[in-house]
Amino acid sequence: MGNKVIEGELSKWLLMLNKKIKITAFLLVFTITIQAQAKKYTFQRPKMGSPFNITVYAADSVELLRVIEKAYNRVDTLNQIFSDYLPTSETNDICKKARAGEWQSISKDFYDILAMALAASKASHGAFDITVGNIVKLWRKARKEKALPDKNMLKIGLSKTGWQYIETMKTGNSYKIRFNTEGVLLDFGGIVKGYAAQEVVDILSKNGFPICLADAGGDLALGQNPPNTEGWSVGVSLPQEGNQLLPQFLKLKNQAIATSGDMYNYLEINGKRYSHIVNPKTGLGLTHQRNVTIIAPDGAQADWLATACSVLSIKKALKLVRSYPNVQLLIVENHKNEIKMYQSAGFSVLFSSN
């Protein structure tokens, strides 16, 4: 009698195990089928002053198109808030209305990125600073006219540059800003594109398309790896004329990468090259030929760190990066036609073994 009970329980157990095996096998086949059906789609639209590319794997193209529109609309919203080229942007409106010591109401988006930017300025000891707007405008004009900015104008611009001139206040759902000096101009160019790329990847992932990549003019945010790969293949530029890359490619997923350099945007006077990236402490365009690549968990973080590490000495750049978890740095510098490389401890393992 006891043996019959044991045999009955064993039969039930085997039946349950068989069902579990079938369910597991079904899920495995279902997953493989979905991956096999997923196709690669690419989209490109001019946004934020440069091509904004989205690459995504999807099985449902109709739903994908709906989500792509949602993602690009988000980029448009951010551009309307942070562009210093658009006269009606929130950034320009705030700077135009600013009076020293007076509080102004700002949107939540503005407050969120402003808070990130101010924290970045503090951490980098001012190597990254969104209050460089006056200086940036002088250098834009200089590149257009092919002449160095006026020294007196640069001096005036420097007097209005300093992240310490900004204060913020949050009360419930109310967000405010005030400036402690007159004439400060904000420039979010070193953080907002990375932020926008990350927003696009987050939107796609939350809406069922996690295998995706957003490229905001060179600032990349990456979702899950494409089918049958270790990760997205990303090349690293050398600080030389032309599109020369390092021979090895990075393999990345669920990360962001930003590269900062002067390959395309610079002013050359009497054989000396001045980068579009300015040092907030001196007001001068950088003169060292250097490409800085940052890999970080978030697009905004990768973006501002790439700018800050372009300004900082190599020693200070490596020290700054070490203060953040899961962040890696590669500096490729052209010094007297000799390429030198400096990298954080974990950078090399991200290169593909192929």
N, C-alpha and C positions, 0 to 999 in steps of 0.2 A: 504494500500500500504506500509506504514511504517512497519507494522507487518511482511509482507512478506520479506522485506529486512532483518529485524532482524533475522527471521527464517532461511533465506539463509545463512547469516553470521554465525549463530550458527551451521548450518549443516556443513559448511566448517571447523569451529573450532573443532567440534567433530570428523570429519574425520581426521584432522591433529593430534589430540590427540591420536586417535586410532592407527595411523601409528607409532607415537612416542612410544606408549606402546608396540606395536609389535616389533619395533626395539630394545627397551630396553630389552624386554623379550628374543629376539633372542641372543643379546649380552651376557645376563646372562647365558643362556643355553649353548652358545658357550664356554664361559669361564669355566663353570663347566665341560663341556665335555673335554676340553683341559687338565684341572687339573686331571680329571679322567683317561685320557690316559697317562699322564706323569708317567714314571717309574723311580725308583731310581737306579742310576748307581754308582759304586765305582771303582776307579782306584788307583793303587799304583806302584810307581817306585822309585828306589834308586836315590836320588838327594841331592846334598849338604851335603853328608856324613850321611844321615839318610833317612828313608822312607818318601816319599812325597805323601800324600794321597789327592785325590780329590773325593768329593761326589757331585753328581748333579742329579737333576730331569729333565727328558727330554722326549718328545714325538717322536722326530726324532733322532734315534740312529746313523744314517749315518752322519748327519750334526754334531752331538755331537762329534763323533770320530775325525772329521776334526778339530774341535775347541780344543779338548783335546790335539791333537798333537801340535797345535799352542801354547797352554798354557805351555806344557812341554818344547817346544823349547825355550820359553822365559826364563824359569828357567835355562836351560842349558847356555843360553847367559849370564845371571847374574852370574852364577857360574864361567864361564870362565873369567869374569871381576874381581870378588871379592874374589875368593878362595885364601887362603894363602897356601893351600896344593898343588895346581897345579903350577909347575915351570913356565909355560908359561902364567899364568894369568896376566891381566893388573896390578893388585895390586902388584904382585911380581916384574913385569918388572919395574914399576915406582920406587919402593923402591930400586931395584938393581942399577938403573941408576942415582938415586938422588945424586946431589951434592949441598951442602949448598949454598943457594942463587940463584940457577939456575932454571929457569922456564922450566916445561915440559908440553907438550900437553897431554890432557886426553880426553876420550870420554864423551859424554853428560850424559850417565848413571852414569859414575864414578863421574862426577861433581855433579849431582843431589843428589846422596846418600851422597857424601862427604859434601855437603852443609847442609843436614839434620843432619848429624853426628856432625858437628862443632857447629851447633845451639843447639843440644842436650847437648854437652859438656859445652857450655856456660851456659845454663839454669840450669844444674845440678851441676855447679861449679866443673866440672871435675870428678864427680862420674861415668859418662859414658865418655869413651875416646878411640877412635880408634887407638891411637898411642901406645897402650899397647902390640904391637906385640912381642917385645923382651922379655917382662915378661911372656906373655902367652906361648911362646916357652920353656922357662925355666921350667914352671910348667907342661907342657906336658911331658917333659923329666923326671921330678921328679916323676910324676904318673907312668910312665913306669918303672923307676928304683926303685920306692918305697922308695925314699929318698928326703929330703928337698933340694931345690935349694941352690947352693953355695951363701953365703952372698955377696961376692965380685961381683959375676956375677949379682946378683939382684941389687946391687948398680949401676953398669954400665947400666943395663937395665932401671932403674929409671931415670938416667941422660938423656936418649934418649926418655923419655915419657913425653908428654905434648901437648895438642891440640893447644896450642899457637905457636908451632913450624911450623904450617901449614898455608900457605897463598894460596888463590885461586884468579883467575882472569877470567872474562868472557867478551869477546869482540865479539859482533855479535854471530856467530855460532862457535866461537873459545873458548875453555876451557883450563885453565892451572892451574898447581899446583907448589908450590916450598916449600922446607923445609929450615928452618933457622938454622938447626944443622945437623950434619952428623949421619947416622946410624939409623934413625927412621924407624921402621917397623909398618905397618898398619894391623889392625885386625878388619874386619867388622862383625865378628861373632855375635855381639849383636844387629844388626839392619837388616842385609840383608835377613835373612830367613823370618822375618815378612814382609819385603818389597816384597819378591818373592810371598808369599802367597796372599798378596793384589793384586799383578799384575795378578795372575791367576784368582781370583774372578772377577776383572775388565774385563779381556778378555772374560770370560764366560758370564758375564752380558751383555756386549756390543754386543755379538754375539747371543743373544736370549735365554740364559740359566741363568736367574737371581737367580734361587733357587739352590744355590751351596755353597760348603764349601771347603776350601783348608787348609790342615794341613802340615806345613813344619817342621817336627820333633818336634811338640808341639806348634809351633806358628800358631795360627788359624786366618784365615780371613773368614768371614761369609757373605753370600748374603741374599736374601730374605728367609723368613721362609718356611719350607716344608708345603705341603697342610695339612689343618686341625690341625695346631699346632700354638702355640704362638711364637715359635722360635726353634732354634737348642738347644738340650740339651747338656750342657757341664759340666763335673765334675771338681771339684777342689781338687788337691792332698794335702795330709797332709805331713809335713816334717818328715816322719818316714820310716823305712824299709818296703818294699812291696808296693803294689798299693792301699793304703788306701785313700779313698775319703771322703769329707764332705758328710753327709747324704742328703743334698739338692743339686739339680742341678740348674745351671744357664739356663735361657731361653734367647737366644740372636739372633738378626738378624741385618743385615747391620752394623756390628761392627767387631772388631778384639779383640782377647784375647791372651795374652802371660803369661806363668808362668815360673818363674826363680827360680831354687833351686839346691841343691846338691845331690838329691836322688840317682842318678846313677853315677855321675862323680865327684869323690873326692879322696883325698889322706889322709890316716889315719896313723899317726906316734905317737907312745907312747900314744895312746888313744885319740889323738886330731885330729879332722877332718878338713881338708883344702879343701874348695870348688874349683871347676874349675873356678869360678868367682873370679877375682882378684881385689883388691883395687888399682886403678891407683896411689893413693897418697903414699901407703906403699909398693906396690909390692908383698903383701902377699895374699894368697888365703883366702877367708872369712872363719871364724871359727864359726859363729853363724848358727844354723840349722834353716833356714827360707825359706819358700816358698812365693814368691811374685807373685800375680796375678794382671794383669792390663787389664782393658777393655777400649778400645779407638776407635775412629772412623776409624783409619787407622792402618794397620798391622805393618808398620815400627815404628810408634809412640808407639804402645803397646810393641813392642820388646825392644826398647832402654829404655823405662821407667821401664820395669821389671828389667833390668840389673841395672840401676841407683838406683832404690829403694831397691835393694838387698844390695848395698854398703852403702847407706845413713842410718843414724839413723831413727828410726820410725817417730819421730817428723818431721825431715826434709823431709822424703819421703812423708808424708801426705801434707806438705806445698807445695812441688813441684807439686803434682798431682792437688791440688786446683788451681794452676795457669793455668790449661788447661781446656777448656770447654768440657763437655761430656766425661770426663775421670774418671774412678773409680779404686780404689785400695783396695786390700785385702792382708794383711800380716798374715800368720799363722806361728807362731814361736814355736819351741820346746825348752823351757828353763828349764833345769834340769828335763827332763821328764814331764814337765807340758806344755800343749798346750795353747798358748795364741793367741787371734785374735785381729787384729786392722784393721779398715776399714774406707773408706771415707764415707761421709754422704749418698750418693745415692746407695751404693753397694747392700744393703740388698734387695731393691725392685726388683733386677734382678733375685733373686732366684724364682724358680717355686713354686706356691702355692700348687701344687699337691704332 
